[in-house]
Amino acid sequence: MPFDIEWVRSRFPDRRIDWHSSIGSTMTEASRLAASGCEFGSVAGAEEQTAGQGRYGRAWHSEAGSGLYVSIVLPKPEHPSVVPMVTLALGLAAVEAILKATDLACDLRWPNDLLLESKKCGGILTQLEGPAIIAGIGINVNQSEFPPELSPLATSLRIASGRQHSRERLLVELLPSIDNFCALLDSEGREPILRMFSCASSYVYGRRVEVDLGESVLHGTTAGLNESGFLILRGDDGSENVIVAGGVRPCS
């Protein structure tokens, strides 16, 4: 069923929401909007992405008419050290929106993955664009299956719940959640976001994981987040590593 963008726009009359039937990447389109001087909070969304972006240059599978693929132009925090926290705030916003729209409770895998039944149902990508942050969010909503190479790793809200869900309602819940969590970060700083993310994620404390750093792989047990929002990994020898970036996966 085509996305009812006019109903969504009627809920946010003061917000720019551009919608495309097919586009390379909503991140690219939102970057263009930011460069043109659009207002913060502007949204670029699409029924389908032909070149959806994931972390580390990976592609994001974007089946037409099945997922929610949006990018939002957000203001860059005043202090650069807070920028990594935006990804954590967006994860909390997405978890809240999914719960409100579908009654499904997602896990968060640091720093940017949404999980259901230990499989990925959504992801977040942030990048700086001058005075703005481009926040891309992809959520698998009504996919009934995935390509063979993704099916062991990916799921959707439909697969997890056994029923279809309104992508429109999910976006209507998502946008104010993003506004609220970003406002909380701006007004009260890191501490509330760190605390809530730590409570919402099964990966922050006491999880045996491996971290793919590209050229090497670390193994250890997660031991919380530092004040910048980076993951602390405690090795078997008692040493601690601060994970700034890397693919975190549970140890088999």
ChimeraX attribute file (.defattr): number of C-alpha atoms within 10 A of each C-alpha:
attribute: neighborCount
match mode: 1-to-1
recipient: residues
	/A:1	6
	/A:2	10
	/A:3	17
	/A:4	12
	/A:5	15
	/A:6	12
	/A:7	12
	/A:8	16
	/A:9	15
	/A:10	10
	/A:11	10
	/A:12	14
	/A:13	9
	/A:14	10
	/A:15	14
	/A:16	16
	/A:17	19
	/A:18	17
	/A:19	17
	/A:20	15
	/A:21	13
	/A:22	15
	/A:23	18
	/A:24	15
	/A:25	23
	/A:26	32
	/A:27	27
	/A:28	18
	/A:29	21
	/A:30	26
	/A:31	23
	/A:32	15
	/A:33	20
	/A:34	23
	/A:35	13
	/A:36	9
	/A:37	10
	/A:38	15
	/A:39	14
	/A:40	18
	/A:41	20
	/A:42	18
	/A:43	26
	/A:44	26
	/A:45	27
	/A:46	23
	/A:47	20
	/A:48	23
	/A:49	24
	/A:50	16
	/A:51	17
	/A:52	21
	/A:53	24
	/A:54	17
	/A:55	14
	/A:56	11
	/A:57	8
	/A:58	10
	/A:59	13
	/A:60	18
	/A:61	20
	/A:62	23
	/A:63	17
	/A:64	17
	/A:65	19
	/A:66	24
	/A:67	25
	/A:68	25
	/A:69	29
	/A:70	25
	/A:71	28
	/A:72	29
	/A:73	27
	/A:74	24
	/A:75	18
	/A:76	20
	/A:77	18
	/A:78	10
	/A:79	8
	/A:80	9
	/A:81	12
	/A:82	18
	/A:83	18
	/A:84	17
	/A:85	23
	/A:86	24
	/A:87	23
	/A:88	28
	/A:89	26
	/A:90	27
	/A:91	30
	/A:92	24
	/A:93	22
	/A:94	28
	/A:95	21
	/A:96	19
	/A:97	24
	/A:98	21
	/A:99	15
	/A:100	15
	/A:101	18
	/A:102	18
	/A:103	11
	/A:104	16
	/A:105	17
	/A:106	26
	/A:107	24
	/A:108	28
	/A:109	23
	/A:110	26
	/A:111	26
	/A:112	20
	/A:113	22
	/A:114	26
	/A:115	23
	/A:116	20
	/A:117	12
	/A:118	15
	/A:119	18
	/A:120	23
	/A:121	25
	/A:122	28
	/A:123	24
	/A:124	22
	/A:125	20
	/A:126	23
	/A:127	16
	/A:128	15
	/A:129	17
	/A:130	12
	/A:131	14
	/A:132	19
	/A:133	23
	/A:134	28
	/A:135	24
	/A:136	28
	/A:137	25
	/A:138	26
	/A:139	25
	/A:140	25
	/A:141	27
	/A:142	23
	/A:143	18
	/A:144	16
	/A:145	13
	/A:146	15
	/A:147	9
	/A:148	8
	/A:149	8
	/A:150	12
	/A:151	12
	/A:152	11
	/A:153	13
	/A:154	21
	/A:155	26
	/A:156	25
	/A:157	25
	/A:158	19
	/A:159	18
	/A:160	16
	/A:161	13
	/A:162	11
	/A:163	12
	/A:164	16
	/A:165	16
	/A:166	18
	/A:167	23
	/A:168	17
	/A:169	17
	/A:170	20
	/A:171	20
	/A:172	18
	/A:173	19
	/A:174	22
	/A:175	17
	/A:176	15
	/A:177	20
	/A:178	24
	/A:179	15
	/A:180	15
	/A:181	20
	/A:182	24
	/A:183	13
	/A:184	16
	/A:185	20
	/A:186	16
	/A:187	9
	/A:188	11
	/A:189	14
	/A:190	20
	/A:191	14
	/A:192	14
	/A:193	22
	/A:194	22
	/A:195	12
	/A:196	13
	/A:197	24
	/A:198	19
	/A:199	14
	/A:200	18
	/A:201	19
	/A:202	15
	/A:203	25
	/A:204	23
	/A:205	17
	/A:206	14
	/A:207	17
	/A:208	18
	/A:209	19
	/A:210	20
	/A:211	19
	/A:212	15
	/A:213	14
	/A:214	10
	/A:215	5
	/A:216	7
	/A:217	12
	/A:218	16
	/A:219	18
	/A:220	23
	/A:221	22
	/A:222	24
	/A:223	20
	/A:224	21
	/A:225	20
	/A:226	12
	/A:227	13
	/A:228	15
	/A:229	27
	/A:230	21
	/A:231	24
	/A:232	20
	/A:233	28
	/A:234	20
	/A:235	16
	/A:236	10
	/A:237	7
	/A:238	10
	/A:239	9
	/A:240	15
	/A:241	16
	/A:242	16
	/A:243	20
	/A:244	13
	/A:245	15
	/A:246	18
	/A:247	17
	/A:248	21
	/A:249	16
	/A:250	15
	/A:251	12
	/A:252	6
